[in-house]
Amino acid sequence: MMEKSPCLAMDVIPAIDLLDGQCVRLHQGDYNQVTLFHADPVAQALEWQRQGAQRLHLVDLDGARSGQPTNDQIVRAITAALTIPVQLGGGVRSAERAEELLACGLDRVILGTVAVEEPALVRQLAQQYPGRIVVGIDARHGRVATRGWLEASTNEAPAMAASLVGSGVAALITTDIATDGTLSGPNLPFLRAMAEASNLPVIASGGVGSLTDLLSLLSLVPLGVHGVIVGRALYDGRVQLAEALQAVGPERWQDVEPSSLA
């Protein structure tokens, strides 16, 4: 009998970054290096769902930079149009804002800056909304960056990951800013350090430029890397979502005989 194995498989999560109501990508988080990929984020979200995405990752770049919810209308339209779960990060810096976003149809909200500045609030929200609070740890040279990556903190990223053990958060999304949007490959040593620092599920982000890059992440699955967010590589056509899902997603094991996994 065929069985599905959870071994060496991860979720592949397409990203949509929102800036001025459009779908864009930044190079290494630089707001002066913007590439426009789609003027209609809702249409793009539906396309990723059609291609097999099981979850969608949204980033409100305007919110991350200014803290103002300028893309909420689009976020609501996306969550209303899709049947798959949607998560969002960017500018979520208060309990009220997190609650507002969860109420508008999002499955998860991602806390970044506030996780550095008000760690007690993260624990409070994680207890209040089990399974729906994720922490984003974005690092430049190993130190956590905040406020849309425009400010640097003194926090070491692995130490912050370790501090969240037992907090109740659902997962950590970790981005190496130096590789984000570069297509140069993920920073495997950094991701390894983040996964080893915490027993929380880790979702990798930044640098994926090929199927080879995705396959390289499979070595980190036993350490707790459960997923990967992919942006520019999908938009540039360097990675096809269906092929990525087949290569590293849970689907890759659905027709594998258990004896072949030994």
C-alpha positions in Angstrom: 0.0 0.0 0.0 1.3 3.5 -0.9 1.9 5.9 2.0 2.8 9.5 2.3 5.9 10.3 4.3 6.4 13.6 6.1 10.2 13.1 5.7 12.2 15.6 3.7 9.3 17.6 2.4 8.3 21.2 2.9 5.6 23.7 2.0 6.3 26.0 -1.0 4.6 29.3 -0.3 4.3 31.9 -3.1 4.8 35.5 -2.0 3.0 38.7 -3.0 4.6 41.9 -1.8 2.2 44.9 -1.9 3.4 48.4 -2.5 1.1 51.2 -3.6 -1.5 48.6 -4.4 0.6 46.6 -6.7 2.5 43.3 -6.7 6.3 44.1 -6.5 9.6 42.7 -5.3 12.4 44.6 -3.6 16.1 43.9 -4.0 17.6 43.2 -0.5 14.7 45.1 1.0 15.6 48.4 -0.8 12.6 50.5 -1.5 14.6 52.3 -4.2 15.1 49.0 -6.1 11.5 48.0 -6.9 10.4 45.7 -9.7 6.7 45.7 -10.7 5.4 42.2 -11.4 1.6 42.6 -11.5 -0.7 45.6 -11.3 -3.6 43.4 -10.0 -2.5 41.4 -6.8 -5.9 39.7 -6.6 -5.5 38.2 -10.1 -1.9 37.1 -9.1 -3.1 35.5 -5.9 -5.8 33.5 -7.9 -3.1 32.4 -10.3 -0.9 31.0 -7.6 -3.9 29.2 -6.1 -4.7 27.8 -9.6 -1.2 26.5 -9.9 -1.4 24.5 -6.7 -0.3 26.8 -3.9 -1.6 25.6 -0.5 -0.9 28.9 1.3 -0.2 32.5 0.2 2.3 34.8 1.9 1.5 38.6 1.7 3.8 41.4 2.7 2.4 44.9 3.2 5.5 46.9 2.3 3.7 50.2 2.8 2.7 49.0 6.3 6.2 47.8 7.1 7.7 51.1 6.2 5.1 53.5 7.6 2.9 51.5 9.9 -0.2 52.7 8.1 -2.7 50.1 6.7 -2.9 51.4 3.1 -3.4 48.1 1.4 -6.2 46.7 3.6 -8.8 46.9 0.8 -6.6 44.7 -1.4 -5.9 42.3 1.4 -9.6 41.8 2.0 -10.2 41.2 -1.7 -7.5 38.6 -1.8 -8.8 36.7 1.3 -12.3 36.8 -0.1 -11.3 35.5 -3.5 -9.1 32.6 -2.3 -10.0 29.3 -0.7 -6.5 28.6 0.6 -5.1 30.2 3.8 -3.4 33.6 3.6 -0.9 35.1 6.0 0.3 38.6 6.1 3.2 40.6 7.6 4.2 44.2 7.5 3.2 46.9 9.9 1.4 44.7 12.5 2.6 46.6 15.6 -0.4 46.4 18.0 -2.9 44.0 19.4 -5.7 46.0 17.7 -4.0 45.8 14.3 -3.5 42.0 14.6 -7.1 41.5 15.6 -8.3 43.7 12.8 -6.4 41.7 10.2 -7.5 38.3 11.6 -11.1 39.5 11.5 -10.8 40.3 7.8 -10.1 36.7 6.7 -6.4 36.2 7.2 -5.4 32.8 8.6 -2.2 34.1 10.2 -0.6 37.5 11.0 3.2 37.9 11.2 4.7 40.1 13.8 8.2 41.5 13.2 9.1 44.9 14.7 6.7 44.5 17.6 8.3 41.1 18.5 11.5 43.0 19.1 10.0 46.0 20.8 7.2 44.4 22.8 7.9 40.6 23.2 5.2 40.3 25.9 2.5 41.4 23.4 3.6 38.5 21.1 3.0 36.0 23.8 -0.3 37.6 24.7 -1.6 37.4 21.1 -0.2 33.8 20.6 -2.2 32.7 23.6 -5.3 34.6 22.5 -5.1 33.3 18.9 -3.6 29.8 19.0 -2.0 28.8 15.7 -2.5 32.2 14.1 0.5 34.2 15.3 3.8 33.9 13.4 7.0 35.9 14.2 9.1 37.2 11.4 12.8 37.4 12.1 14.6 39.3 9.4 18.3 39.6 9.8 21.1 41.6 8.2 24.6 40.2 9.1 22.9 38.1 11.8 21.2 41.0 13.6 17.4 41.5 13.5 16.2 44.4 11.4 12.9 46.2 12.1 10.5 48.8 10.6 10.6 47.5 7.0 14.3 46.6 7.3 15.1 50.2 7.6 16.4 50.0 11.2 18.8 47.6 12.8 18.5 46.3 16.4 21.2 44.8 18.6 19.3 41.5 18.8 21.1 38.4 17.4 18.6 36.5 15.2 19.3 33.0 16.7 19.0 34.4 20.2 15.7 35.9 19.4 14.5 32.6 17.9 15.5 30.8 21.2 13.6 33.4 23.2 10.4 32.4 21.6 10.5 28.8 22.7 7.3 28.2 24.7 5.7 31.5 23.6 2.9 29.8 21.7 3.7 31.3 18.3 2.9 29.0 15.4 6.1 29.4 13.4 9.1 31.6 12.7 9.6 33.1 9.3 13.3 33.9 8.9 14.8 36.1 6.2 18.4 36.7 5.4 18.1 40.2 4.0 21.4 40.0 2.1 20.0 37.2 -0.1 16.4 38.5 -0.4 15.5 39.2 -4.0 18.9 38.2 -5.3 18.2 34.7 -6.7 21.7 33.8 -5.4 20.6 30.9 -3.2 19.5 30.7 0.5 21.9 31.3 3.3 22.0 27.7 4.6 24.3 28.3 7.6 22.0 31.1 8.8 18.9 29.0 8.4 20.6 26.1 10.1 21.5 28.3 13.1 17.9 29.6 13.3 16.4 26.1 13.2 18.8 24.8 15.8 18.1 27.7 18.1 14.4 26.9 18.5 12.0 24.0 18.5 9.5 26.1 16.6 8.7 25.4 12.9 10.9 27.6 10.7 9.8 28.9 7.3 12.8 30.0 5.1 12.7 33.1 3.0 15.2 34.8 0.8 17.5 33.9 -2.0 15.7 31.0 -3.8 16.6 31.2 -7.5 16.2 27.6 -8.8 14.9 24.2 -8.1 18.5 23.3 -6.9 18.2 26.0 -4.2 14.9 24.4 -3.1 16.4 20.9 -3.0 19.3 22.3 -0.9 16.8 23.2 1.8 15.6 19.6 2.2 18.7 18.9 4.3 17.3 21.3 6.9 13.9 19.7 7.2 15.0 17.3 10.0 16.1 20.4 12.0 12.7 22.0 11.7 12.6 23.9 8.5 9.0 23.2 7.4 8.5 25.6 4.5 10.0 28.1 2.1 8.6 31.3 0.8 9.4 32.0 -2.9 9.0 35.3 -4.7 11.1 36.6 -7.5 12.1 33.2 -8.8 8.5 32.4 -9.5 7.8 35.8 -11.1 11.0 35.6 -13.3 10.1 32.0 -14.4 13.2 30.5 -13.0 11.0 28.2 -10.8 7.7 26.9 -11.8 5.4 26.4 -8.9 4.0 23.0 -10.0 7.6 21.7 -10.4 8.6 23.1 -7.1 5.7 21.4 -5.3 6.6 18.2 -7.0 10.3 18.5 -6.2 10.1 19.4 -2.5 6.5 19.5 -1.4 4.5 16.8 0.4 3.3 15.6 -3.0 6.7 14.2 -3.8 6.1 11.4 -1.3 2.5 10.5 -2.1 3.4 7.7 -4.5 6.6 6.5 -2.8 6.7 3.0 -1.3 7.7 3.0 2.4 10.4 0.4 1.7 12.1 3.0 -0.7 12.5 5.4 2.2 14.6 3.2 4.3 
